[in-house]
């Protein structure tokens, strides 16, 4: 079943609106749906390792309560009874958050994080927590604590990361809502590698607590099999939380800027970055499809220092993490790359970080000018299909050297605070999913999702059976 061929596969996957209409007319029960998802987890997760904790008993209890609400006409929201997974970087009341690390205390959380609380209040049913690399620090999903998470299309390949468990769960119908986080592509990279949708909102559009150094470029995000599943969650997820005074809500208002002919910038590459021929072809064909709804112009943006800027911010953030574990024994238990990033950050001059802050402001100003001319950007999500599981970085296809900065296309949305979505775009010659990334202007999330929905209809995704 888990071969390197895109068959066996399925083109059918019921959306959340279709599902809740069945709840409403009584032809499907939340209990039945949750049972089906738990069966999928039991059948496949030993091989794929998407979940680090499955809470079957509490999920079934919550599903029974949801069933009662639907029968009495008192559903809490349009996602009441919908099964959800939560990445193990979010606090869930009464559960231990491990963040893929042996170093986190086994202390149950006292309260839900804001987005988890919003989903709970809307009636979503939590199936469990999904795997992440240690502290979400890299673009693949393996950790000393939970081991290697694998790609359902080919288990020798990585699903990407750091929301790799969420992506696998979405691809394998192990739930319908999959809460991830994105600080450099962590929703979009695994969505690209597994053939699902990965959405990163405008920065601060969804509430975050507690605050960390990554606060200014990391955000909760969603992975799902259908665009409708993402949009169905947003009314609940975006609700204000008093713990995050920086939250903005205008990202989910329909923009007036698109009451005209759309104009898009097609960015096949930048800064000399290698792009796999199959990926390049898929993105180019998607840009051609989009000519049906937009005027598309190929450009080469001025993003030569984007990778450097992102790395500086990430190294600085990693240094704040390892400061919590100063003793040598703790560091010996840490993922080697996490420790290395942290130590590099500690040794980085303050002047370099301050200069990066200036570069980031200049990047935002550049993007503001770009979006005065274009309504959205079209580019690869990742420059290559999925590579070997268990390695942090693949060899560079042209030089054979370790390709440390193998995922630069996702950095722009984080450093500039922009909304973005990864959309499935077919398969490589060896049967691995490909994807295209749509990036919009800040606060124009609805338009990004609308374009993703149009592409979903034009290029229907295919799922592993």
N, C-alpha and C positions, 0 to 999 in steps of 0.2 A: 504493500500500500504506500509506504513512504519511499518512493523511488525518485530517480532523477528525471523522470518523465512527467509532464503535466497531467497525465492520466494515471489512475482514475481520478476524476474530478467532478465537481458539481457546479452548475451555474445558478442554482436556486438557493436562496437563503432569505427566509421571511424577515421583514424589517420590524422594528418596534411598533410603528403605527399599525401595520397589518396584524401584529400579534395582539396588541391591546384591543383591537376591534373584535378579535376572537374571544378575549377575556370578557368583553362587554356583552357579547351575545351568548356566552356560555358554552361555546363549542371547544374552548380550550381553557384549561385551568393553570394558574401560576404554579401549582404543585406539579402538574404533568411536565411543564416546561423545565422547571428546576430539576426534576428527576432525570429528564433527558440529558441536560447539561452535565449532571453528576455522573451519568453513565458514560458520557464521552470522556470525561476526565479519568474515570476508572479504567476505561479501555485503552487510552492512549498516553496518559501522562507519565507513566513509568518510563516510557521510551523518550518522551519529549522534554519532560521536566519544566513545564510551564508554571506550576504551582509549588510554592514552598509550604503552604498550609491550605488544606481544604476543610471548610467548616460545614460539613454536610448536615449535621443535626440542627444547628441554628438556622441554616438556609431553608431547610424543609419547614421548620416551625414558622419562619417569617413568610414563606410561601402560603402556608395554610391561613395565616392572618390576612394576607393579601386576597386570597380567594374569597374569604368572608366579606371583605370590603367591596369587591367587585359584584358579588351576589346581592349585596344590600344597596348597591348604587352609591357607595361612599368611597370610591377609589381616591387615594391621596393626590394622584397626579397621573399624567399619561404614561409614566414609567413605573407605576405601582406594579409590583410583582415581577419586574424584569430582572433576570439574573445578571449579576455584575461581579467583576473581579477588581481587586485593588492592588496596585503595585506596592511592594513592601518598602516604600519610602514614605508612606502616609500613615499617620496614627489612626488606629481603630480602637474605640473605647473597649477596654477589657482584654485586648490582645497585645501581645508583645511584638513590637516593630524591631526587626533585626537588621534591615538594610543590607542584607547579604554579608553580614560581618559577624565573626565570633566575638568581636569586641563590644558589641552593644549589650547593655544590661538586660537580663530577662525580667523586665518590669512591665506589667500591663499598663497600657496607656490610660490616663485618667479621663480623656475626652477625645472625641473624633476630631481630626483635622477639618478645616472648613468645608472642603469639597466632599469629604466623606459624610460629614453631617448633613450637607444639602441632599446628597443622594439618599441617605437613610430617611430623612424627613419626607422625601418624595415617594418612599415605599420600595425603593430598589432592594433586591435580595442579594446579600453578599455571599458568594460561593467560597471565597477564600482570598489569599494573597498570592501575588505572582512574583516570580523571580526577578532579581536585579543583580548586576555586578556590585561589588562592595561600594556602598555609598553612591551608587549610580555613576561611577567615575569614567566609564568607557563605553564605546559604541558597539560592544558585543556583550553577551550575557553569560557570564560564568563567574563563580566566586568561590573562595575557600569554604564557605559555609554550605552552599547549595549545589555546587558542582556545575556542570555544563548544561545549558539549555540548548535544544537542537531544533533545526528547521524542519517543519513537517513535509516540505517538498523533497528534501534530501537530508537525512539525519546526519550525514557527514558534514553538513554545512551549518554555519551559525545563522540564527534568526536575526542577528544584529542586536542592538541595545541602545540605551540601557533598559528600555521597556520591552525586552525580548520576551519575557513570560507573557505579558499582556498581548503581544502580537500573535504568539502561538495560540493563545486561548481564543483570540478573535478568529484566526484562520480555521481552527478546529471545532468551532461551535461549542466552546466551553464557556458559555455565557454570551450576552449581547452588548453589555456595557463594560468597557475595559479602561479603567482609570490609570493613566501613566503620567510621567513627567517628562519635560523636554528642556534641557539646558544647553543643547548643542546639536539637537537632532534626535533626541532619545525616544520620541514617538514616531518620527518620520523614517528614520533609518530602519528599524525593525518592520515597520509597515511596508517599506519598499522590498525588503528581503523575503517577506512572507505573503505578499499579494493582498494586503488589506489596506484600509484607509487609516492614515495617521494625521491627526489635527493638532497643531500648536496655535493657541489663541494669541491675540495681541497681548503684550506684556501687561500684567496686572489686571487683565480682564476677569480672571477668576481669583477668588480669595486664597491667600496663602498664610499659613501659620504653623509652626513658629518661623520667624525670619532667620535666614542664614546669609552668608556672604553671596550665595548664588541668587539671592532674591531679585536682583536687577536683570537677570537674563534667563532664569529658570521659571517655568510655569507648569501647573497641571495641564494635562492634555488628554486626548481620547484616542483610542484605537477601536475600530469596529469593522464589521464585514460590509456594512451599508452606510452611505452618507446619512440616510434618514435616522439611523441609530444615533449618530453624533448630534444632529440637530434636535432630536427628541429630548436629549439630555440637557441641552443648554439652558432652558428656562429654570430648571432646578439648580444646575451647577453654578450659575452666575449670581444667585441670590447673595445679597450682601452679608458679610460677617464682620461684626464689630472688632474682631481681633486683627483685621487687616485694613487700616485706614487709607492705604494707598490704592485700594481697588477702584477701577473705573468700570462703568456699565455701558458707556456709549458705543462700545465695540459691537454690540448686538442690535443696533438700530440700522435699518436699511438705508444705505447711502444714497444721497441725491445725485452724486457724481456720475452715476451710470444711467441717467435718463438721456442717453445719447449713444452714439456708436462707440463700442468698446475698442480700446487700443491696447495691444499687448506687446511686451518685449520678449523675444525668444532668445535665450542665453544658452547656447549649446556648450560653452565652456568659458573659463576666464583664468587669467594668470598662468597660462600654459599647463593647466591641470589635465592629466590624462583622463579620457572617458572611454570606456569599453565600447567597441563597435555596436554591439547589440543594444546597449543603453542609448547610445547616440541616435541610432535609428528609431528606437521607440519614442524618444523625446521629439525628434524631428517630425515623425508621423503624427504625434499628438498636436504639435504646433500647427500642422496642416489641417487637422480636424477642426481646430479652434478658429480657423479662418471662416468657418460658417457663422460664427457669432462675434468675431472681432477682427480688426485690422491688425495683422501680426508683422512686426519688424524685427529682424535679427540684429542684435547689438552685442558689443563686448564691453561690459561695465568696468569701471575703474575700481577693482577690488583686490589689488595686488597685495595689500597688507591685511586682508581679512583673516587669513589663517594665523598670522603672527598675533593679531589683536585678540583672537579667541584663545589662543594658547596662553597668553599672558594672564587673561582673566581666569582661566581654568586652573593654572598653576597656583595663582594667588588663593583661589578658593580651596584647592587641595591642601594648602599649607594650614588653613584654618581648621581643617578636619583633623590632621595628624597632631595638631597641638593639644587635642583632647586626650591623646595617648602618648605621653612623653617617655614612658619606660620602654626599654629595649625589648622586653618579653612581649609587650603588646604589639610592637611594630613587627616582630617576627611572625605574628599570626596574621598580619595584614597582607592582602594581595600585593605582590611585588611592584606592580605598576602604580597602584594607589600610593604606596610608600614613596616611590620614586618621584611621582608628581608632587607630592607634598614637600619632599626635601628640596626639589628644584624651586618650588615656590618660596620656601623659607630663605633660600640663597639668592633670590631675585632682588636687585636693588629697588628701593622705593621709587626712585626716579623713573625706572622703567614702567612700573605700574601706573604712575601718575601720567606719564606720556601716553600710555594706552587709554586712559580715560579721555584724553584729548582726542586721540584717534577715533574713539568710539563716538564722541560727539560729532566729529567731522563725518563719520559714516552715516549717522542719522540725518545730518544735513544733506548729504549727497542723495540719500534715499528719498528725502522729501522732494528734492528737485526732480528725481527720476519719476516719482509718482504724480508730478504735475503734468508729465507728458504721457505716461502709460498708466492704465488701470490695473494691470497685473503683470507678473513676470512668469515666464515658463522656463524651467530648467530641470536638469536631473535632480532626483532626490539624492541618490548615491551614484558615484561614477562607475560602479561595477556591480554585478550581481553578487549574491552571497558567496563568501569564501569559507575556508575550512573552519569548523567549530573547534574551540579550545585555544585559538591563537588570538592575540589582541589586534594584530595588524597583518594584512596579507603582504606577500612580496609585490613590489612594483612590477607591473606587466612588462615594462620596457627595460628596466635596469636590473631587476632581480633583488634589489636592496629592500630592506624592510620599509614598508610604505606607512610611516607613522601618521601622516595627515591624509588618510584615505577617504575622509568624508567631509570635504570642505563646503559642499553646496548647501548643507543645512545650516551652516554657521550664520549666514546673513540674517535670517529671521530672528535669531536670538540676540545678536549683537545690536541690531537696529530695532528690536521690539516689535516685529511685524507678524501678522497672522500668516500661516502657511498650512498647506495640506499636501500629503503624499497620496497620489492616486494610482492604482494599479494600471499598468500599460503593457500587458502581455508577458511573454516569456522569452528567455534567452534560447540560444540554439541547443543548450543542454538542459532545458526544462526548468530553469529557475525564474522566479518572478522578477519583473522589471517595473519601474515606476517613473512617474513624472511628478514634479513639484510645482505647485502654484503658490506664489507669494503675492500678497496684497498690501495696500497701504495700511498704515497703523489705524486701528479702529474700524477697518472695513472687513471684518470677519465674515459677515453675511454674504458679501459678494464672493469671497474666496470659496465658501461652502457652496454657493450657487453654481460656480464654475465647476467645482468638483462633482456636483450632482449632474450637471450636463454631461460631463465626461463619463460618469458612471452609466448613463443611458447610451452614450455613443460607443463606449468600450466596456461592456459589462464584465465585471470581475469573475474569475474562476476560482473555486475553492477546493482544497483537498477534501476527499470524501471522509 
